[in-house]
Amino acid sequence: MNRKEEVKMTHSGILAADGRRYVSVRFERGRDAAEGRLPDCKITENHGFSPVEVEGLENFMVQKCDEIFCKAREINPIRNW
C-alpha cells in the first residue's frame, strides 16, 4: 500500500448463502473501500484501491483466512442485537 493512511479491516460473523458458509471482509482507508469474502479470498467490490493493492488485500485474506474464520465464530448476532 503506497498511501500512508492506515487500512482498517472489519469482518462479519459466519454467514450462509446457497448452502455455503462464508465471512464478509471489508477494508477501509479514508474514502477507499474494498469488500471480499472468505474462504474465496477474493475482493468482490473495490472503490479506490489500485490493482496492486487489491492483490495485496487478497493475499492478506489468504494468509489470515483461518484466523479470521476463528474470530468470526465468536460473533453472536443474537447476543449483539
C-alpha positions as CSV (number, residue, x, y, z in Angstrom):
1,M,0.0,0.0,0.0
2,N,1.6,3.2,-1.1
3,R,-0.6,5.6,0.9
4,K,0.3,6.4,4.4
5,E,-3.2,6.2,5.8
6,E,-4.0,3.1,7.9
7,V,-6.1,0.4,6.3
8,K,-8.8,-0.9,8.7
9,M,-10.3,-4.3,8.3
10,T,-13.6,-5.5,9.7
11,H,-15.5,-8.7,9.2
12,S,-18.9,-10.3,9.8
13,G,-19.8,-13.3,11.7
14,I,-20.2,-16.6,9.8
15,L,-23.0,-16.2,7.2
16,A,-24.6,-18.7,4.8
17,A,-25.9,-18.5,1.3
18,D,-26.6,-21.3,-1.2
19,G,-25.6,-23.9,1.4
20,R,-22.1,-22.4,1.8
21,R,-20.6,-20.7,4.9
22,Y,-18.6,-17.5,4.4
23,V,-17.3,-14.4,6.1
24,S,-17.7,-11.0,4.6
25,V,-14.5,-8.8,5.0
26,R,-14.2,-5.1,4.5
27,F,-11.1,-2.9,4.1
28,E,-11.3,0.8,4.5
29,R,-8.7,3.6,4.1
30,G,-10.2,7.1,4.2
31,R,-12.7,7.1,1.4
32,D,-11.4,4.0,-0.2
33,A,-13.2,0.7,0.5
34,A,-13.0,-2.9,-0.7
35,E,-15.1,-5.9,0.2
36,G,-14.3,-9.5,-0.1
37,R,-15.4,-13.0,1.0
38,L,-13.7,-15.9,2.8
39,P,-13.0,-18.7,2.0
40,D,-12.7,-17.5,-1.6
41,C,-10.2,-14.7,-0.6
42,K,-11.3,-12.5,-3.5
43,I,-12.2,-8.9,-3.5
44,T,-15.8,-8.6,-4.8
45,E,-16.1,-4.8,-4.7
46,N,-13.4,-2.1,-4.9
47,H,-13.6,1.7,-4.7
48,G,-10.3,3.4,-4.6
49,F,-7.7,0.7,-4.1
50,S,-5.2,0.1,-7.0
51,P,-5.0,-3.3,-8.7
52,V,-1.7,-4.0,-6.9
53,E,-3.3,-3.0,-3.6
54,V,-6.3,-5.3,-4.3
55,E,-3.8,-8.2,-4.9
56,G,-2.2,-7.4,-1.5
57,L,-5.6,-7.4,0.2
58,E,-6.4,-10.8,-1.4
59,N,-3.0,-12.2,-0.3
60,F,-3.7,-10.9,3.2
61,M,-7.1,-12.8,3.3
62,V,-5.3,-16.0,2.1
63,Q,-2.7,-15.7,4.9
64,K,-5.3,-14.8,7.6
65,C,-8.2,-16.9,6.5
66,D,-8.2,-19.4,9.4
67,E,-7.6,-16.7,11.9
68,I,-10.5,-14.5,10.6
69,F,-12.8,-17.5,10.5
70,C,-12.0,-18.3,14.1
71,K,-12.8,-14.7,15.1
72,A,-16.0,-14.7,13.1
73,R,-17.2,-17.8,15.0
74,E,-17.0,-15.7,18.2
75,I,-19.5,-13.2,16.8
76,N,-23.1,-14.0,18.0
77,P,-25.6,-11.8,16.1
78,I,-28.4,-12.6,18.5
79,R,-26.4,-11.6,21.6
80,N,-25.3,-8.4,19.9
81,W,-28.8,-7.5,18.7
